[in-house]
Amino acid sequence: MFSTYQTAIVRFWRNIDDYTKYVGIGTLVTERYIVTCAHVVNAALGRSKLLDSQHPDNMVNLDFPLLGSSSPESFKAHATEIWDVETDVAILELNEPIPPTATPIPFMLQESVWDHNFRVYGVPEDSQEDTWDTGKLRARLSNSRIEIEGKKLKPGFSGGAVWDETINGIVGIVVTANPDLETAAAHIIPTSLIAKVWPNLPLEDPPEQNGFDEAEYTAELIDQRPFFQLPDPVELLGIKSDLAHYASRLRQNGALRLSGIAGVGKTAIGATLARQVASDEGHIFYLRFDAAAQTADDLIWQLALFLGKFGNDDALKLLRNERQSLQQDPNYQPASLKDKINLLAAGLHTAQAFLFLDDYQQIVDKQEMLTAISILAGYTTAGSARLRLLLAGRGNIDIPNANLPSTEIPDLPPQAAKELLTRQMPDLPADLAEQLWKLWGGNPMRLTYMGAYLASIPADERAAAVAKIKWDDIDQFLVNELFPSLPEAQRRALEWLSLFRANAPHPALLALSREIPLAGGLAPVLESLTRKRIIIRGGRGEAVFYDLHDIMKDSLKNQRDPGTMQREHRIIANFFNHQPNYIESSYHLFKALDYDSALKTLENNKEKLLLAGQVPAALDMLTVERRQAHYGAGVDVGWKMKELELQGEWMQHLGKYAEAEKAFTQIFTLNYFPSEIFKARITRRLGEAVLYQGNLKKAQENLNDSVNLFSAHQNAADYNSLEEGIARYWLGRVYFLQGKDFTKAAEHSARALAIFRQTNAFLRWQLRTENTLATIHFIQKNSKIGIEKLEAIIKRVKRSPFIQSPEAAIVYDNLGTAYYLQQKYQKSIEYYQKSLEIAQHLSWLYQEAKTRSSVNLVYIQLGQWEEASENSQKALDIYALTGDKLGEFYARNGLGIIAHRTGKLKEAKGIFSACYRLVQKQDYGVEQIVALNNLGLLYNDIAEEDAWQQGLDYLDKARELSEEIKNDEFDVETLVARAHIKTKLKQLEGALKDAQQALALAEDWEDSYLIGLSKTALGTVYIELGEHKNAETALKNAIEVLDSDLYEKGRAMLYLGELYKRSGREEDARRQLQNAKDAFEKVDVPAERIKKQMHLNK
């Protein structure tokens, strides 16, 4: 394609006193038309480049400089009616036929080009010597042009078509250059703008991105994480003149920092400023920092998603491409933080965005975040900046190299304080209000609590109360109102208030209100409370806690149906500006009102919370800060171990296996175990965590240790047979997945099953273990028995409470595999779909990814490439999140097979090579064989002798590894591929031996698919040996047994057609070729391409 691009390049020139001066470049897009810049045409005619907008009538001179001639032939062209000086686009028409070696080339309509490599041809104005420049494509600008960075860009490159090396196509033409910059920078007119000017511009589609649906991805993330929502507007007291001053400073400087103590109203003032200064509320980005979660990467992703609201997905695509590249190549260097923020800032500038970043004190120690904010702040002061930045938080913050004016928000002045207090107590005397202000200052939150307390005291007693008021009195009052007749709750509430007193009172009460037992019946109360709450600079309704006793009364009612509870939790969440799951989990954690019971409550409800999607919030309840706040710092080692175990288990449920491993490993660092049985359980959990990450060797070590510990301490007081059964179950799974010792897999699984059958309480583990034993039958080629056992398990599941359980998902998945192996593909898809639905219902990432990787193979057999690619890509996304390297390999492998079968051999080579590097690094023996086989099969289809030899080397290595690890599971595929390559290399004796050995293995295993592959290979060898009768018999048999795999069946038909052609049976040959075409057409594969890959066109 690039060679075509070179022949389409034209060079414009004009004569000046017998001197030829080159002035710019153009591109031949049809046999008659050329695309270039209007200012290049003006230069070629000696007119003012930029000022002469009149349509030119004269001819321009041009040549085709890259057709191989030292003296290119001259041509003439004239401007068509497509002449747009504003966009700087001109379409020229040639006056004579193009040279025979020149080839027109279309443009590509590609919107996202950030960080793509480019190449462009030009003749610099100063040197007049033609040259190529390379560099990087950057961001789209406010005028819709795209910035590029090269090394040599300067006047003389204008009009040149920019070749994007990432997508192998033209994405625009150079329009301006700035040679004064340290890095040669220029702008290009993108294809989309040229097409607007000239709708007949020839276009071609950019290459597909492995089925990645950017719109779906963006919509999904935005739906899950609505982080742009600005807090509700509130009424502000005593701040009108200050607010006008703040707004003026913000408009003038482009950025501003609001600081002040807790409760002074920073968030409310900031939200009001944002609405006043921003061009539109929809252009406001609001983010409240959280020290436990917010990083520079979080900010970058959130800003990228925010830009997606405005149709700008450049940053999103960059981030997605980076993630995919890092998965394929661990040495890949992503764009720098500066480059990413600069890309985002350009888009934010175009969108006229207003960024409000709240609670900056949470990021003091996060240098990357501060650097990101510094870069954003720089854009707010650059020239005619349309980006605005507002920071709010407590204390000072050192943002490097940032011109960020600061203002301290003061307390309420006396008059505003009086107004606030009299809203709560209309009969409060003015002198008493002034006395309160003098004693306690003008912090709105403090005054609100004072007012709530004093409002409960008779009016004639308030003066005396003010003189001797203490915070302890206010605390006790609020607690009594919140928890009437609940002494234990009152005690815990006072502990909370005491803890938070050092910072400010309002976080304590807000936290406390979230943690009271919100059991039901709250919707009407909260809705009423929201309507009548006192609106002050604190913002969100915290000022009405004296009314919360009503909430408490209703909360003691019995829980009702789940739908009602969910609606009420949403109302609570909106009221307190928190996600519903935080409230739900707080209820489960704190309803016991003592930490000892709280941990037990969490453990007892862990499955309920998992299924309700509440695990992330429940985990938040287990942080050290939360535990210390509720229970105090004096938690012994035993409790820490319990916390870590629960955290690890829940992390595992969430699919965060590396974090789970870290939690379990941390238990061992405490150097204390209450018993050997506890140690055995933690060792087993650690084995599970590393197993889910694909580390089978480490999993086997841990699970073996666990089983040995359980076996050695069966007489211990805390011995639990279920725990030993679970350990043996997982050890059996590991042996099964390793594919080395199915005898041990069956042995441990059978022992586990015997333990589980001791009591019906362990039914779900029985189902899991029976599933493993049934699946072993497939590996041992007893498919019929395996399916019967799995169908029996499903019947039991349907009669049990586990119809929507992990066990059901696993069994359905294995039934899908069973029917896939029998080539009953529609039945296989049906069962895989059932497994997928349950996994998604449970939010079980591991099983969802596994099922997607499996059903992908079915879609490949059916030639449904879009469905296959979608499932592989979604599985890969999940494995990237969970850290499962084994799963990642199989997902990538699926994408490689898709690329191979659809003729994208270069892409397939890259994927298979990355797969091999991955499994080499992880030391996965069986998967190395799979990767080497795929590389061998791929090189077999490349029509070059050197490639065949390289493919043979890969296959020889696979054979050696198979013997080394004593696993012949994939030997048939290895031998078949070797037979094909050796046949092409005319090593017929070795080819025949490999094909016969493959057939013997396949027949021994009674695997019809492998028998078909082996007979196809045998038939091709017989063709070359001249044994046509044997070849015909082998290939006909192959076609018969490969009936359900149209791709491989089509290949066998092509070989049979080749046999008939060589035998002079032309009619039979034509019939077989047509049969092959029909088969390939059903799986959307061109037969001619397959013939070329099979080397049958020679």
MARKOLGU-891487 format. One record per residue (C-alpha): x, y, z. Coordinates in steps of 0.05 Angstrom, whole numbers, padded with zeros to 5 digits, always signed. Example, Ala and Ser with C-alpha at 12.3 -4.5 7.8 and 13.67 -1.06 7.14 Angstrom:
! MARKOLGU-891487
+00246-00090+00156+00273-00021+00143
//
This chain:
! MARKOLGU-891487
+00000+00000+00000+00056+00048+00017+00087+00036-00052+00021+00059-00083+00023+00121-00039+00092+00138-00067+00070+00133-00139+00011+00179-00124+00054+00237-00098+00058+00299-00142+00105+00358-00135+00085+00429-00155+00135+00480-00183+00141+00545-00220+00196+00576-00262+00230+00639-00236+00282+00667-00285+00299+00599-00314+00301+00570-00243+00252+00516-00221+00226+00527-00151+00187+00472-00117+00129+00501-00076+00089+00442-00048+00060+00373-00054-00005+00340-00075-00035+00271-00081-00067+00235-00140-00133+00206-00115-00165+00187-00182-00138+00183-00253-00160+00255-00262-00160+00290-00195-00106+00314-00146-00116+00338-00074-00072+00394-00046-00075+00460-00008-00104+00523-00039-00043+00562-00015+00003+00513-00053-00035+00528-00117-00027+00602-00104+00048+00593-00094+00054+00553-00158+00020+00611-00195+00063+00665-00162+00003+00692-00123-00001+00710-00050-00006+00645-00012-00055+00668+00040-00088+00731+00014-00108+00713-00057-00175+00679-00050-00199+00688-00122-00208+00624-00161-00147+00615-00205-00155+00608-00281-00083+00590-00300-00051+00522-00305-00002+00497-00252+00060+00455-00266+00072+00389-00231+00109+00323-00237+00110+00254-00205+00177+00253-00170+00178+00182-00144+00165+00141-00207+00238+00123-00215+00259+00173-00267+00316+00222-00254+00280+00273-00299+00206+00267-00284+00158+00284-00340+00120+00350-00330+00045+00354-00327-00006+00410-00323-00070+00415-00282-00123+00468-00268-00165+00483-00207-00235+00454-00207-00295+00488-00175-00271+00457-00109-00231+00516-00085-00237+00532-00010-00187+00583+00016-00217+00583+00086-00206+00508+00096-00144+00513+00050-00165+00456+00004-00160+00454-00072-00179+00399-00120-00141+00400-00186-00158+00365-00252-00102+00339-00297-00103+00361-00369-00072+00296-00395-00069+00222-00377-00028+00201-00317+00038+00163-00326+00027+00087-00332+00065+00073-00268+00026+00124-00226-00030+00095-00183-00085+00136-00150-00095+00124-00076-00156+00138-00031-00155+00173+00036-00175+00141+00103-00228+00170+00149-00195+00157+00217-00216+00203+00274-00170+00178+00330-00096+00184+00311-00063+00205+00376+00009+00180+00382+00007+00145+00314+00072+00146+00274+00069+00183+00208+00111+00194+00145+00106+00251+00096+00144+00273+00033+00164+00345+00019+00213+00393-00013+00236+00444+00040+00232+00515+00014+00302+00533+00036+00342+00472+00011+00298+00452-00049+00321+00380-00038+00265+00330-00030+00263+00289+00034+00219+00247+00079+00200+00266+00150+00173+00222+00205+00142+00236+00273+00080+00231+00316+00008+00252+00304-00021+00290+00362-00088+00319+00384-00145+00351+00346-00147+00427+00355-00204+00475+00364-00205+00490+00288-00212+00415+00275-00142+00409+00247-00093+00359+00278-00025+00376+00306+00035+00334+00285+00107+00333+00309+00164+00315+00263+00238+00331+00254+00242+00369+00189+00173+00399+00177+00177+00468+00146+00149+00506+00086+00153+00461+00026+00115+00402+00057+00048+00436+00049-00004+00394+00013+00034+00331+00026-00009+00270+00044+00006+00245+00114+00016+00170+00116-00007+00140+00183+00038+00080+00195-00007+00053+00249-00066+00042+00202-00028+00043+00136-00066+00098+00102-00071+00173+00088-00105+00213+00144-00098+00284+00118-00052+00335+00085+00000+00382+00114-00025+00454+00117+00022+00495+00162+00091+00487+00191+00129+00524+00246+00204+00514+00237+00221+00558+00297+00198+00507+00348+00249+00460+00380+00208+00401+00353+00184+00414+00282+00109+00422+00290+00055+00430+00238-00019+00421+00228-00056+00376+00180-00124+00382+00148-00156+00315+00167-00192+00272+00117-00259+00289+00149-00251+00363+00132-00228+00350+00061-00288+00305+00051-00334+00361+00074-00305+00407+00022-00305+00353-00032-00357+00299-00018-00330+00257-00077-00263+00247-00043-00245+00173-00053-00244+00140+00016-00228+00072+00045-00245+00044+00113-00191+00041+00166-00172-00028+00191-00217-00060+00243-00195-00056+00316-00206-00128+00336-00281-00117+00345-00272-00063+00397-00335-00021+00404-00311+00046+00431-00381+00074+00438-00405+00015+00478-00343+00016+00521-00350+00090+00535-00424+00085+00550-00412+00027+00597-00359+00064+00638-00397+00129+00640-00458+00091+00664-00419+00056+00719-00379+00116+00744-00418+00182+00740-00362+00224+00769-00379+00289+00734-00440+00308+00775-00436+00375+00810-00467+00381+00880-00536+00410+00883-00542+00487+00884-00553+00516+00954-00570+00584+00984-00508+00621+01011-00513+00669+01069-00470+00730+01079-00426+00716+01019-00454+00757+00961-00397+00808+00954-00343+00756+00967-00374+00711+00915-00371+00766+00862-00298+00777+00879-00282+00703+00873-00317+00699+00806-00279+00759+00780-00212+00730+00800-00230+00663+00768-00250+00695+00702-00188+00738+00701-00136+00685+00720-00170+00623+00692-00155+00585+00756-00168+00594+00831-00156+00557+00896-00207+00561+00953-00182+00542+01022-00212+00541+01091-00227+00498+01151-00279+00442+01150-00351+00467+01149-00336+00536+01122-00372+00522+01056-00317+00509+01004-00356+00458+00965-00420+00499+00963-00383+00563+00943-00343+00525+00891-00406+00495+00860-00438+00563+00857-00376+00593+00824-00374+00536+00773-00446+00550+00753-00433+00625+00747-00368+00622+00708-00376+00560+00664-00405+00568+00595-00456+00514+00610-00469+00469+00670-00460+00408+00624-00388+00430+00614-00370+00426+00688-00327+00368+00711-00331+00356+00786-00285+00309+00824-00280+00300+00899-00213+00269+00916-00210+00207+00959-00143+00191+00989-00155+00117+00984-00175+00115+00911-00156+00176+00869-00091+00173+00829-00066+00210+00769-00089+00152+00726-00159+00157+00756-00160+00231+00739-00137+00218+00667-00189+00164+00656-00245+00206+00685-00226+00267+00644-00223+00223+00582-00293+00197+00596-00317+00268+00609-00291+00289+00540-00330+00231+00511-00393+00270+00527-00372+00320+00473-00356+00268+00420-00281+00272+00432-00254+00201+00445-00181+00212+00426-00158+00204+00498-00202+00144+00510-00175+00108+00449-00103+00125+00470-00115+00096+00539-00148+00034+00510-00092+00024+00459-00040+00032+00514-00074-00021+00557-00077-00070+00499-00005-00056+00479+00020-00067+00550-00017-00133+00552+00016-00155+00488+00085-00128+00503+00108-00117+00576+00164-00072+00550+00117-00025+00514+00128+00047+00535+00062+00085+00544+00054+00159+00532+00082+00202+00587+00037+00235+00639+00053+00302+00607+00032+00278+00538-00034+00250+00564-00052+00312+00603-00033+00356+00544-00079+00315+00499-00135+00321+00550-00123+00395+00560-00129+00408+00485-00197+00373+00485-00220+00408+00549-00200+00474+00519-00242+00460+00457-00301+00438+00501-00295+00501+00543-00292+00457+00604-00294+00479+00676-00256+00433+00724-00275+00434+00797-00228+00390+00838-00251+00386+00911-00216+00365+00976-00146+00373+00949-00116+00360+01018-00125+00286+01004-00071+00287+00950-00014+00323+00984+00034+00264+00978+00015+00243+00908+00067+00276+00864+00039+00252+00797-00029+00281+00813+00002+00347+00831+00041+00347+00766-00022+00333+00727-00058+00391+00761+00001+00436+00748-00002+00421+00673-00077+00434+00672-00067+00499+00709-00018+00520+00656-00071+00515+00602-00118+00562+00639-00069+00620+00632-00043+00607+00561-00067+00660+00512-00141+00657+00498-00153+00598+00544-00223+00572+00549-00207+00521+00603-00222+00539+00675-00195+00505+00738-00221+00511+00810-00189+00475+00869-00219+00471+00938-00193+00441+01002-00163+00450+01071-00094+00479+01083-00039+00496+01034-00018+00452+00975+00046+00457+00936+00031+00451+00862+00097+00457+00824+00104+00511+00770+00031+00530+00775+00005+00601+00775-00055+00587+00819-00082+00646+00859-00110+00628+00927-00164+00656+00971-00182+00638+01043-00257+00632+01057-00273+00668+01122-00325+00650+01174-00394+00681+01170-00397+00755+01191-00441+00771+01252-00503+00790+01212-00502+00726+01170-00489+00684+01233-00549+00716+01266-00592+00701+01205-00570+00629+01206-00586+00621+01280-00653+00657+01276-00675+00610+01219-00671+00555+01271-00697+00598+01329-00739+00656+01304-00747+00682+01375-00672+00683+01390-00653+00752+01417-00602+00790+01376-00554+00799+01434-00555+00725+01448-00539+00710+01375-00482+00759+01378-00456+00727+01441-00456+00659+01408-00418+00687+01349-00365+00718+01395-00357+00654+01435-00356+00603+01378-00339+00642+01315-00376+00642+01249-00364+00571+01224-00431+00553+01193-00429+00481+01215-00412+00495+01287-00466+00549+01291-00516+00500+01262-00503+00448+01315-00506+00502+01369-00572+00524+01341-00599+00454+01339-00580+00445+01413-00607+00512+01436-00672+00503+01398-00687+00444+01443-00680+00487+01505-00738+00531+01529-00728+00603+01507-00723+00630+01577-00666+00583+01594-00623+00596+01532-00584+00655+01559-00559+00614+01618-00543+00555+01571-00501+00598+01525-00457+00621+01582-00437+00550+01601-00447+00511+01536-00396+00456+01521-00386+00410+01462-00399+00350+01506-00469+00377+01519-00482+00384+01445-00456+00314+01432-00500+00283+01485-00561+00321+01459-00550+00298+01387-00537+00227+01407-00600+00224+01450-00640+00250+01392-00610+00199+01344-00612+00139+01390-00668+00145+01442-00667+00088+01492-00608+00053+01458-00551+00059+01509-00500+00018+01469-00514+00059+01407-00506+00123+01447-00439+00099+01474-00413+00083+01405-00439+00149+01377-00402+00188+01430-00338+00151+01412-00348+00173+01340-00359+00245+01359-00298+00245+01404-00256+00215+01349-00275+00267+01297-00275+00327+01343-00203+00345+01324-00222+00357+01252-00292+00385+01255-00359+00363+01284-00398+00353+01221-00361+00293+01191-00374+00255+01256-00449+00265+01253-00452+00253+01179-00413+00188+01187-00457+00168+01245-00520+00181+01206-00495+00134+01152-00481+00079+01201-00545+00076+01240-00587+00014+01224-00625+00038+01163-00672-00021+01159-00731+00006+01121-00789+00055+01115-00743+00115+01105-00765+00143+01038-00821+00190+01061-00779+00217+01119-00718+00231+01077-00759+00263+01022-00792+00308+01073-00725+00322+01106-00694+00341+01039-00750+00391+01026-00747+00426+01094-00672+00423+01109-00637+00487+01128-00594+00508+01069-00528+00538+01090-00457+00538+01063-00446+00467+01087-00490+00445+01031-00519+00376+01036-00569+00375+01093-00523+00359+01150-00552+00418+01187-00617+00382+01204-00592+00326+01247-00639+00347+01302-00694+00318+01257-00658+00251+01247-00693+00218+01306-00752+00210+01258-00707+00171+01212-00684+00128+01269-00755+00111+01290-00774+00089+01220-00709+00051+01212-00729+00003+01268-00786-00024+01226-00779-00092+01195-00746-00098+01127-00793-00102+01069-00787-00128+00998-00719-00118+00963-00747-00070+00911-00771-00022+00965-00706-00027+01002-00666-00012+00940-00708+00050+00925-00699+00075+00996-00624+00064+00994-00620+00106+00931-00657+00162+00966-00610+00157+01025-00550+00157+00979-00575+00219+00943-00589+00254+01009-00520+00241+01036-00485+00248+00969-00460+00175+00972-00470+00113+00930-00526+00066+00954-00479+00008+00965-00441+00047+01017-00505+00056+01058-00526-00017+01048-00458-00043+01071-00455+00006+01129-00520-00023+01154-00492-00094+01152-00428-00073+01186-00453-00029+01241-00521-00057+01259-00488-00098+01314-00456-00034+01342-00396-00073+01366-00338-00093+01323-00336-00165+01347-00406-00177+01321-00395-00133+01261-00341-00177+01231-00385-00238+01241-00443-00202+01209-00400-00185+01149-00377-00257+01143-00447-00285+01149-00473-00237+01097-00415-00240+01049-00452-00281+00997-00513-00237+01001-00470-00175+00993-00432-00207+00935-00496-00222+00897-00523-00153+00912-00460-00120+00885-00443-00092+00954-00374-00123+00963-00333-00060+00945-00368-00019+00998-00364-00074+01050-00289-00078+01038-00285-00004+01051-00314-00017+01119-00254-00062+01135-00200-00009+01126-00155+00004+01185-00183+00075+01193-00254+00050+01197-00237-00005+01247-00197+00041+01291-00251+00094+01289-00304+00045+01311-00266-00003+01355-00203+00034+01375-00130+00021+01358-00121-00037+01408-00140-00094+01361-00098-00156+01373-00063-00198+01321-00120-00248+01320-00169-00195+01297-00120-00169+01245-00115-00239+01217-00191-00245+01213-00196-00178+01177-00142-00197+01127-00174-00264+01114-00242-00232+01101-00211-00178+01057-00174-00231+01017-00236-00273+01008-00277-00215+00984-00223-00189+00939-00223-00258+00907-00299-00254+00898-00288-00188+00862-00237-00218+00815-00180-00178+00846-00136-00239+00855-00070-00203+00864-00099-00162+00921-00128-00226+00951-00060-00259+00948-00029-00198+00981-00079-00201+01039-00068-00275+01051+00007-00268+01046+00005-00211+01096-00025-00258+01147+00039-00300+01145+00081-00237+01161+00046-00232+01229+00085-00294+01251+00028-00319+01293-00023-00374+01280-00074-00393+01333-00074-00465+01305-00046-00509+01250-00117-00515+01222-00121-00439+01215-00054-00441+01179-00080-00497+01133-00141-00455+01115-00100-00393+01099-00051-00434+01058-00110-00462+01019-00138-00392+01007-00070-00370+00982-00069-00429+00935-00137-00408+00907-00114-00336+00897-00053-00355+00857-00092-00408+00818-00140-00354+00794-00079-00316+00770-00058-00376+00728+00002-00394+00771-00011-00469+00773+00057-00488+00801+00051-00442+00861-00022-00462+00870-00002-00536+00872+00051-00522+00925+00004-00484+00971-00054-00533+00963-00009-00593+00975+00016-00560+01039-00055-00545+01060-00080-00616+01048-00020-00645+01086-00034-00599+01145-00108-00619+01147-00090-00692+01142-00039-00688+01198-00086-00652+01247-00154-00686+01238-00158-00696+01314-00149-00622+01328-00206-00587+01365-00218-00538+01309-00212-00588+01251-00266-00579+01200-00277-00633+01147-00308-00583+01099-00242-00543+01098-00202-00605+01081-00253-00624+01027-00247-00555+00996-00171-00559+00996-00173-00627+00962-00224-00602+00911-00178-00545+00890-00117-00590+00888-00156-00637+00842-00173-00577+00798-00100-00557+00794-00078-00627+00772-00134-00626+00721-00114-00558+00693-00041-00577+00690-00060-00635+00645-00004-00677+00672-00033-00725+00723-00107-00739+00714-00101-00798+00762-00084-00750+00819-00137-00702+00795-00189-00757+00801-00160-00783+00866-00164-00716+00903-00232-00700+00873-00260-00767+00894-00233-00758+00965-00264-00689+00968-00330-00715+00943-00331-00769+00997-00321-00714+01050-00375-00670+01021-00425-00728+01019-00421-00736+01094-00474-00682+01101-00524-00649+01054-00500-00581+01080-00442-00587+01031-00486-00599+00970-00455-00543+00929-00385-00571+00938-00411-00639+00918-00436-00609+00854-00370-00575+00839-00330-00638+00852-00377-00682+00812-00369-00632+00756-00293-00640+00757-00298-00716+00757-00347-00714+00698-00301-00668+00659-00243-00715+00669-00283-00765+00627-00277-00719+00567-00202-00715+00574-00200-00791+00578-00244-00794+00516-00307-00819+00551-00350-00763+00524-00416-00800+00529-00406-00816+00603-00383-00745+00616-00444-00714+00585-00491-00761+00622-00459-00743+00688-00462-00668+00674-00535-00673+00652-00549-00709+00718-00515-00654+00757-00557-00601+00721-00621-00638+00741-00598-00637+00814-00581-00563+00808-00651-00548+00782-00681-00582+00842-00634-00546+00890-00629-00473+00912-00569-00466+00866-00602-00454+00799-00569-00385+00796-00505-00406+00830-00431-00411+00812-00440-00487+00810-00494-00481+00756-00449-00434+00716-00391-00483+00719-00433-00543+00698-00466-00507+00640-00397-00484+00617-00371-00555+00617-00433-00580+00580-00418-00527+00528-00348-00555+00522-00373-00626+00518-00420-00611+00459-00365-00569+00426-00319-00630+00427-00375-00670+00395-00382-00615+00342-00454-00600+00363-00442-00526+00360-00512-00497+00369-00523-00540+00431-00454-00518+00456-00472-00444+00447-00538-00455+00484-00503-00482+00546-00447-00431+00543-00499-00376+00540-00533-00403+00603-00466-00404+00639-00452-00333+00616-00519-00307+00639-00509-00335+00709-00437-00310+00714-00460-00240+00694-00518-00243+00743-00468-00261+00798-00417-00210+00774-00368-00269+00773-00313-00243+00728-00271-00306+00728-00327-00350+00701-00352-00298+00652-00282-00292+00621-00273-00368+00620-00340-00379+00585-00326-00324+00535-00259-00354+00518-00293-00422+00507-00353-00400+00466-00305-00360+00423-00279-00426+00395-00349-00447+00375-00360-00382+00337-00293-00392+00303-00315-00461+00278-00380-00429+00252-00343-00371+00219-00381-00320+00260-00320-00275+00266-00354-00215+00298-00383-00256+00355-00317-00293+00363-00276-00229+00366-00325-00195+00414-00322-00253+00464-00246-00259+00460-00237-00184+00470-00285-00181+00529-00251-00241+00561-00184-00207+00551-00209-00143+00584-00231-00184+00645-00166-00222+00650-00128-00157+00646-00167-00133+00707-00160-00198+00747-00087-00213+00730-00102-00284+00706-00044-00297+00659-00068-00366+00638-00136-00338+00619-00103-00280+00584-00064-00329+00541-00126-00366+00518-00164-00301+00503-00105-00274+00462-00098-00342+00429-00171-00337+00406-00158-00269+00375-00097-00298+00340-00137-00355+00310-00190-00306+00286-00136-00263+00252-00104-00325+00221-00169-00353+00193-00191-00286+00166-00126-00277+00128-00094-00224+00174-00029-00263+00177+00015-00205+00200-00033-00190+00257-00037-00264+00275+00038-00269+00277+00042-00211+00327-00012-00241+00371+00017-00312+00371+00087-00286+00384+00061-00246+00444+00025-00308+00468+00088-00349+00465+00128-00296+00503+00073-00294+00556+00072-00369+00569+00148-00374+00567+00152-00321+00621+00100-00356+00663+00131-00425+00649+00065-00456+00626+00088-00521+00592+00024-00543+00557+00007-00472+00534+00077-00465+00504+00061-00525+00461-00005-00492+00439+00031-00427+00422+00086-00463+00383+00034-00503+00345-00003-00440+00326+00060-00407+00301+00077-00469+00261+00008-00471+00230+00012-00397+00214+00080-00403+00179+00053-00462+00141+00004-00414+00108+00056-00363+00088+00077-00376+00016+00152-00370+00029+00202-00427+00037+00239-00391+00093+00174-00384+00131+00160-00458+00124+00228-00475+00153+00217-00428+00211+00148-00459+00223+00180-00528+00223+00229-00504+00276+00172-00482+00320+00137-00549+00312+00200-00588+00327+00207-00548+00390+00134-00563+00409+00147-00638+00399+00209-00635+00443+00171-00598+00497+00114-00649+00494+00163-00705+00507+00198-00666+00562+00134-00652+00602+00103-00719+00583+00039-00689+00556+00015-00712+00487-00051-00674+00489-00033-00631+00428+00014-00679+00392-00035-00692+00336-00038-00618+00318+00038-00615+00320+00047-00676+00276-00006-00653+00226+00025-00584+00218+00095-00616+00210+00068-00663+00156+00040-00604+00116+00104-00563+00119+00149-00623+00104+00105-00637+00044+00116-00567+00018+00191-00574+00030+00190-00641-00008+00211-00679+00055+00160-00732+00037+00187-00790+00078+00185-00749+00142+00117-00720+00123+00087-00789+00113+00114-00813+00180+00085-00752+00217+00017-00759+00184+00012-00833+00199+00034-00822+00271-00018-00767+00279-00073-00812+00251-00054-00869+00298-00059-00822+00359-00125-00792+00336-00156-00861+00324-00131-00885+00391-00166-00825+00423-00228-00836+00380-00229-00761+00364-00264-00751+00298-00240-00679+00289-00167-00699+00298-00177-00759+00253-00202-00712+00199-00142-00666+00206-00094-00725+00204-00126-00755+00142-00123-00688+00107-00049-00685+00121-00040-00758+00099-00078-00744+00034-00032-00685+00017+00030-00729+00026+00000-00784-00018-00014-00731-00073+00060-00712-00075+00081-00786-00073+00036-00800-00133-00007-00849-00094-00071-00819-00120-00118-00875-00098-00093-00872-00026-00097-00796-00028-00169-00797-00053-00190-00847+00001-00157-00806+00057-00185-00739+00034-00256-00766+00024-00254-00795+00094-00229-00728+00121-00286-00690+00087-00336-00738+00117-00312-00733+00190-00299-00658+00186-00371-00645+00167-00383-00595+00224-00318-00556+00215-00329-00521+00149-00261-00487+00149-00221-00551+00154-00272-00587+00111-00262-00535+00057-00186-00544+00060-00194-00619+00051-00239-00606-00009-00187-00561-00041-00134-00615-00034-00181-00666-00065-00194-00617-00122-00119-00610-00132-00114-00687-00135-00167-00690-00189-00134-00634-00227-00067-00671-00228-00103-00736-00248-00136-00701-00308-00205-00706-00278-00223-00634-00295-00298-00640-00282-00287-00671-00214-00235-00618-00198-00284-00562-00215-00338-00594-00173-00293-00600-00113-00269-00528-00120-00342-00505-00121-00357-00548-00060-00298-00516-00024-00321-00446-00044-00390-00462-00017-00361-00487+00049-00316-00426+00058-00371-00379+00039-00412-00404+00098-00356-00383+00145-00343-00318+00108-00273-00338+00082-00250-00329+00009-00231-00396-00021-00179-00364-00067-00141-00337-00007-00140-00405+00026-00115-00436-00039-00058-00386-00040-00041-00401+00033-00042-00476+00018+00007-00464-00039-00043-00492-00090-00036-00434-00140+00034-00456-00159
//
